[in-house]
Amino acid sequence: MDVAVWLHGLGLEQYTKTFRDNDIDAAVLRQLTSEDLRELGVASVGHRRRLLNAIREAKRPLFSRRGPTPSDGN
């Protein structure tokens, strides 16, 4: 995963330099906490929540992110 592209997709590209300067790659990204984000300078609670929700989603296995399948009865 390209963290800069990921941030851009979230509309939070203003943090790209900060993440790069702090060596936040895909592996480190999946371990970030709210405290880490505050330390990185993400002051906005809304931005922290958006990032944490996206991080949680990135941790989920790919197959569990798909929508319902025809066999689900939908």
DSSP file (Angstrom, degrees, kcal/mol; ACC not computed):
  #  RESIDUE AA STRUCTURE BP1 BP2  ACC     N-H-->O    O-->H-N    N-H-->O    O-->H-N    TCO  KAPPA ALPHA  PHI   PSI    X-CA   Y-CA   Z-CA
    1    1 A M              0   0    0      0, 0.0     2,-0.8     0, 0.0    25,-0.4   0.000 360.0 360.0 360.0 134.1    0.0    0.0    0.0
    2    2 A D     >  -     0   0    0      1,-0.2     4,-2.4    23,-0.1     5,-0.2  -0.836 360.0-156.9 -90.2 112.7    1.2    3.5   -0.9
    3    3 A V  H  > S+     0   0    0     -2,-0.8     4,-2.9     1,-0.2     5,-0.2   0.852  90.9  54.9 -62.3 -37.0    0.5    5.6    2.2
    4    4 A A  H  > S+     0   0    0      2,-0.2     4,-2.2     1,-0.2    -1,-0.2   0.921 110.9  44.9 -63.3 -43.2    0.5    8.8    0.2
    5    5 A V  H  > S+     0   0    0      2,-0.2     4,-2.4     1,-0.2    -2,-0.2   0.904 112.8  52.2 -65.6 -41.5   -2.2    7.5   -2.2
    6    6 A W  H  X S+     0   0    0     -4,-2.4     4,-1.2     2,-0.2    -2,-0.2   0.927 110.4  47.3 -60.5 -47.2   -4.1    6.1    0.8
    7    7 A L  H  <>S+     0   0    0     -4,-2.9     5,-2.8     1,-0.2     4,-0.5   0.908 111.0  52.0 -61.4 -42.1   -4.1    9.5    2.5
    8    8 A H  H ><5S+     0   0    0     -4,-2.2     3,-1.5     1,-0.2     5,-0.2   0.910 105.5  55.1 -60.9 -42.1   -5.1   11.2   -0.7
    9    9 A G  H 3<5S+     0   0    0     -4,-2.4    -1,-0.2     1,-0.3    -2,-0.2   0.779 108.1  49.4 -62.2 -26.6   -8.0    8.8   -1.0
   10   10 A L  T 3<5S-     0   0    0     -4,-1.2    -1,-0.3    -3,-0.5    -2,-0.2   0.513 116.7-115.1 -86.6  -6.7   -9.2    9.8    2.4
   11   11 A G  T < 5S+     0   0    0     -3,-1.5    -3,-0.2    -4,-0.5     3,-0.2   0.737  90.1 109.7  76.6  22.5   -8.9   13.5    1.5
   12   12 A L    > < +     0   0    0     -5,-2.8     3,-2.0    -6,-0.2    -4,-0.2  -0.151  23.5 134.8-121.7  36.6   -6.1   13.9    4.1
   13   13 A E  G >   +     0   0    0      1,-0.3     3,-1.8    -6,-0.3     4,-0.4   0.652  56.0  81.6 -63.6 -14.4   -3.2   14.4    1.8
   14   14 A Q  G 3  S+     0   0    0      1,-0.3     4,-0.3    -3,-0.2    -1,-0.3   0.694  89.5  55.5 -64.4 -15.9   -2.0   17.3    4.0
   15   15 A Y  G <> S+     0   0    0     -3,-2.0     4,-2.7     1,-0.2    -1,-0.3   0.412  78.1  97.5 -94.2   1.7   -0.4   14.6    6.3
   16   16 A T  H <> S+     0   0    0     -3,-1.8     4,-2.6     1,-0.2     5,-0.2   0.929  84.7  45.6 -57.9 -49.3    1.6   13.0    3.5
   17   17 A K  H  > S+     0   0    0     -4,-0.4     4,-3.3    -3,-0.2    -1,-0.2   0.915 112.9  50.9 -62.8 -42.5    4.8   14.8    4.4
   18   18 A T  H  > S+     0   0    0     -4,-0.3     4,-1.3     2,-0.2    -1,-0.2   0.925 112.1  46.4 -60.3 -45.5    4.4   14.2    8.1
   19   19 A F  H  <>S+     0   0    0     -4,-2.7     5,-2.9     2,-0.2    -1,-0.2   0.914 115.4  46.7 -64.4 -41.5    3.9   10.5    7.5
   20   20 A R  H ><5S+     0   0    0     -4,-2.6     3,-1.7    -5,-0.2    -2,-0.2   0.928 110.6  51.7 -65.5 -45.0    6.8   10.3    5.2
   21   21 A D  H 3<5S+     0   0    0     -4,-3.3    -1,-0.2     1,-0.3    -2,-0.2   0.760 112.6  47.2 -63.1 -24.5    9.1   12.3    7.6
   22   22 A N  T 3<5S-     0   0    0     -4,-1.3    -1,-0.3    -5,-0.2    -2,-0.2   0.172 114.5-115.6-104.5  16.3    8.2    9.9   10.4
   23   23 A D  T < 5 +     0   0    0     -3,-1.7     2,-1.0     1,-0.2    -3,-0.2   0.846  50.9 169.5  55.7  40.1    8.7    6.7    8.3
   24   24 A I      < +     0   0    0     -5,-2.9    -1,-0.2    -6,-0.1     2,-0.2  -0.744   6.8 165.8 -85.6 104.7    5.1    5.7    8.4
   25   25 A D     >  -     0   0    0     -2,-1.0     4,-3.0    -3,-0.1     5,-0.2  -0.445  55.6 -81.8-105.6-174.1    4.8    2.8    5.9
   26   26 A A  H  > S+     0   0    0    -25,-0.4     4,-1.5     1,-0.2   -24,-0.1   0.874 128.9  49.8 -59.9 -39.4    1.9    0.3    5.5
   27   27 A A  H  4 S+     0   0    0      2,-0.2     4,-0.3     1,-0.2    -1,-0.2   0.925 115.8  41.2 -66.9 -44.6    3.2   -1.9    8.3
   28   28 A V  H >> S+     0   0    0      1,-0.2     3,-1.9     2,-0.2     4,-0.5   0.891 108.5  62.1 -69.4 -39.2    3.6    1.0   10.8
   29   29 A L  H >< S+     0   0    0     -4,-3.0     3,-1.5     1,-0.3    -1,-0.2   0.892  97.0  57.7 -53.0 -43.9    0.3    2.5    9.6
   30   30 A R  T 3< S+     0   0    0     -4,-1.5    -1,-0.3     1,-0.3    -2,-0.2   0.611 108.0  48.6 -66.5 -10.9   -1.7   -0.5   10.8
   31   31 A Q  T <4 S+     0   0    0     -3,-1.9    -1,-0.3    -4,-0.3    -2,-0.2   0.445  81.7 123.8-106.6  -2.8   -0.3   -0.1   14.3
   32   32 A L    <<  -     0   0    0     -3,-1.5     2,-0.2    -4,-0.5    -3,-0.0  -0.295  41.6-162.6 -65.9 143.1   -1.0    3.6   14.8
   33   33 A T     >  -     0   0    0      1,-0.1     4,-2.3    -2,-0.0     5,-0.2  -0.658  37.1-100.0-113.8 172.3   -3.1    4.7   17.7
   34   34 A S  H  > S+     0   0    0     -2,-0.2     4,-2.3     1,-0.2     5,-0.2   0.895 125.8  53.2 -59.3 -40.1   -4.9    7.9   18.5
   35   35 A E  H  > S+     0   0    0      2,-0.2     4,-2.4     1,-0.2    -1,-0.2   0.912 107.2  51.1 -62.1 -43.4   -2.0    8.9   20.7
   36   36 A D  H  > S+     0   0    0      1,-0.2     4,-2.0     2,-0.2    -2,-0.2   0.922 109.3  50.8 -58.9 -44.3    0.4    8.3   17.8
   37   37 A L  H  <>S+     0   0    0     -4,-2.3     5,-2.7     1,-0.2     4,-0.5   0.896 109.5  49.9 -64.0 -39.8   -1.7   10.5   15.5
   38   38 A R  H ><5S+     0   0    0     -4,-2.3     3,-1.3     1,-0.2    -1,-0.2   0.923 109.9  51.3 -61.3 -43.2   -1.7   13.3   18.1
   39   39 A E  H 3<5S+     0   0    0     -4,-2.4    -2,-0.2     1,-0.3    -1,-0.2   0.833 105.8  55.6 -63.2 -32.0    2.1   13.0   18.4
   40   40 A L  T 3<5S-     0   0    0     -4,-2.0    -1,-0.3    -5,-0.2    -2,-0.2   0.583 126.4-102.5 -75.8  -9.5    2.3   13.2   14.6
   41   41 A G  T < 5S+     0   0    0     -3,-1.3     2,-1.5    -4,-0.5    -3,-0.2   0.618  71.2 146.9  99.1  14.3    0.4   16.5   14.8
   42   42 A V      < +     0   0    0     -5,-2.7    -1,-0.2     1,-0.2    -2,-0.1  -0.677  16.4 167.6 -82.9  91.2   -3.1   15.4   13.7
   43   43 A A        +     0   0    0     -2,-1.5     2,-0.3    -3,-0.1    -1,-0.2   0.813  42.8  91.9 -79.5 -32.1   -4.9   17.9   15.9
   44   44 A S     >  -     0   0    0     -3,-0.2     4,-2.3     1,-0.2     5,-0.2  -0.482  63.6-152.5 -71.2 125.3   -8.4   17.5   14.4
   45   45 A V  H  > S+     0   0    0     -2,-0.3     4,-2.8     1,-0.2     5,-0.2   0.901  98.5  54.8 -61.7 -40.5  -10.5   14.9   16.2
   46   46 A G  H  > S+     0   0    0      1,-0.2     4,-2.4     2,-0.2    -1,-0.2   0.902 108.5  47.3 -60.1 -42.2  -12.4   14.3   13.0
   47   47 A H  H  > S+     0   0    0      2,-0.2     4,-2.6     1,-0.2    -1,-0.2   0.902 111.8  50.5 -66.9 -40.8   -9.2   13.6   11.1
   48   48 A R  H  X S+     0   0    0     -4,-2.3     4,-3.0     2,-0.2    -2,-0.2   0.930 111.7  47.7 -62.5 -44.0   -8.0   11.2   13.8
   49   49 A R  H  X S+     0   0    0     -4,-2.8     4,-2.6     2,-0.2     5,-0.2   0.918 112.1  49.7 -62.4 -43.2  -11.4    9.4   13.7
   50   50 A R  H  X S+     0   0    0     -4,-2.4     4,-2.0    -5,-0.2    -1,-0.2   0.917 114.2  45.5 -62.3 -43.0  -11.3    9.2    9.9
   51   51 A L  H  X S+     0   0    0     -4,-2.6     4,-2.6     2,-0.2    -2,-0.2   0.931 113.2  48.8 -65.8 -45.9   -7.7    7.9   10.0
   52   52 A L  H  X S+     0   0    0     -4,-3.0     4,-2.5     2,-0.2    -2,-0.2   0.893 111.6  49.7 -63.9 -39.4   -8.4    5.3   12.7
   53   53 A N  H  X S+     0   0    0     -4,-2.6     4,-2.1    -5,-0.2    -1,-0.2   0.915 113.3  46.5 -63.5 -42.4  -11.5    4.0   11.0
   54   54 A A  H  X S+     0   0    0     -4,-2.0     4,-2.2    -5,-0.2    -2,-0.2   0.864 111.5  51.7 -68.7 -35.8   -9.5    3.7    7.7
   55   55 A I  H  X S+     0   0    0     -4,-2.6     4,-1.4     2,-0.2    -2,-0.2   0.925 109.3  50.3 -64.7 -44.2   -6.7    2.0    9.6
   56   56 A R  H  X S+     0   0    0     -4,-2.5     4,-0.9     1,-0.2     3,-0.3   0.909 111.4  48.7 -59.9 -41.7   -9.2   -0.5   11.1
   57   57 A E  H >< S+     0   0    0     -4,-2.1     3,-0.6     1,-0.2    -1,-0.2   0.880 107.6  55.1 -65.0 -38.5  -10.6   -1.2    7.7
   58   58 A A  H 3< S+     0   0    0     -4,-2.2    -1,-0.2     1,-0.2    -2,-0.2   0.773 103.9  55.8 -67.0 -25.2   -7.1   -1.7    6.3
   59   59 A K  H 3< S+     0   0    0     -4,-1.4    -1,-0.2    -3,-0.3    -2,-0.2   0.754  88.0  95.5 -77.2 -24.7   -6.4   -4.4    9.0
   60   60 A R  S << S-     0   0    0     -4,-0.9     5,-0.1    -3,-0.6    -3,-0.0  -0.370  90.3 -98.3 -69.5 144.4   -9.4   -6.4    8.0
   61   61 A P    >   -     0   0    0      0, 0.0     3,-1.2     0, 0.0     4,-0.5  -0.330  32.4-118.9 -59.7 144.4   -8.8   -9.3    5.6
   62   62 A L  G >  S+     0   0    0      1,-0.3     3,-1.6     2,-0.2     4,-0.4   0.866 110.2  58.0 -54.7 -42.6   -9.7   -8.4    2.0
   63   63 A F  G >  S+     0   0    0      1,-0.3     3,-0.6     2,-0.2    -1,-0.3   0.766 101.7  55.6 -65.0 -24.4  -12.4  -11.0    1.6
   64   64 A S  G <  S+     0   0    0     -3,-1.2    -1,-0.3     1,-0.2    -2,-0.2   0.542  97.2  65.2 -85.6  -4.9  -14.4   -9.6    4.6
   65   65 A R  G <  S+     0   0    0     -3,-1.6    -1,-0.2    -4,-0.5    -2,-0.2   0.595  80.8 100.6 -89.3 -13.0  -14.5   -6.1    3.0
   66   66 A R  S <  S-     0   0    0     -3,-0.6     3,-0.1    -4,-0.4    -3,-0.0  -0.293  74.4-115.6 -72.4 158.6  -16.7   -7.2    0.1
   67   67 A G        -     0   0    0      1,-0.2    -1,-0.1    -2,-0.0    -2,-0.0  -0.062  56.3 -51.3 -76.8-172.9  -20.4   -6.6    0.0
   68   68 A P        -     0   0    0      0, 0.0    -1,-0.2     0, 0.0     5,-0.0  -0.265  54.8-142.1 -62.1 147.8  -23.0   -9.4    0.0
   69   69 A T    > > -     0   0    0     -3,-0.1     3,-2.6     1,-0.1     5,-0.7  -0.711  29.0-102.8-105.5 162.3  -22.6  -12.1   -2.6
   70   70 A P  G > 5S+     0   0    0      0, 0.0     3,-1.4     0, 0.0     4,-0.1   0.820 122.0  60.8 -54.7 -31.2  -25.5  -13.8   -4.5
   71   71 A S  G 3 5S+     0   0    0      1,-0.3     0, 0.0     2,-0.1     0, 0.0   0.605  87.9  73.8 -72.8  -9.5  -25.2  -16.8   -2.1
   72   72 A D  G < 5S-     0   0    0     -3,-2.6    -1,-0.3     1,-0.0     0, 0.0   0.478 116.2-109.1 -80.3  -1.6  -26.0  -14.5    0.8
   73   73 A G  T < 5       0   0    0     -3,-1.4    -2,-0.1    -4,-0.2    -1,-0.0   0.648 360.0 360.0  84.6  15.4  -29.6  -14.4   -0.3
   74   74 A N      <       0   0    0     -5,-0.7    -3,-0.1    -4,-0.1    -1,-0.0   0.403 360.0 360.0-104.5 360.0  -29.5  -10.8   -1.5
